[in-house]
Amino acid sequence: MYKYILTLLALVTLSLTACQESAAKKVNSTNATTNAAAPSNEASSSNSAEAPVMTFDKTSHDFGTIKEGEKVTTTFSFTNTGNADLIIVDARGSCGCTVPQYPKNTPIAPGGTGTIEVSFDSSNKPGIQQKSVTISANTKSGREMLRIKSQVTPDPAKQSQRDAQKTN
């Protein structure tokens, strides 16, 4: 029994520590293999000095007042103002109603530009809505954040159904 508990504890510890590496570290570790000839102190300082930088034209967008059920889209433009290729590993909306489209795993050279298109589906989302998109990239911080918001006017038919459910 003691061996069983010890084995289970080792597996749990291994699984919890295995997932603590961020996307930025993963991308930088693949970049580090190209710098393998350089001494480790020099490589780590040059990686941070040469890190890509995402500079956005805007980091938030207000759709204003929209009707429930409308699907709206906005585009966030960015420029790589750093000194190394920018690679976006992932972009995720804070809920299923917020969907980003982005240049996944496509190197963007210093000075290069790109866009992230964010769509918001207001179905069953009455009231004030504030959503975010988290971008995982090989920037110094490893994560960038975009935000959208809107005031969604309830659909009268759906609102009466919601009100009826509350009274039951």
Protein Blocks (a to p, Z undefined) as FASTA:
>chain_A
ZZmmmmmmmmmmmmmmmmmccfklmmmmmmmmmmmmpcfklmmmmmmmmpccdddfbfbd
cebjadehiacddddddddfbfbdcddfbdcdfbfklccdddehiacdehiacddddddd
fehigcjdddddddddfbfnopacddddddddddfklmmmmmmmmmZZ
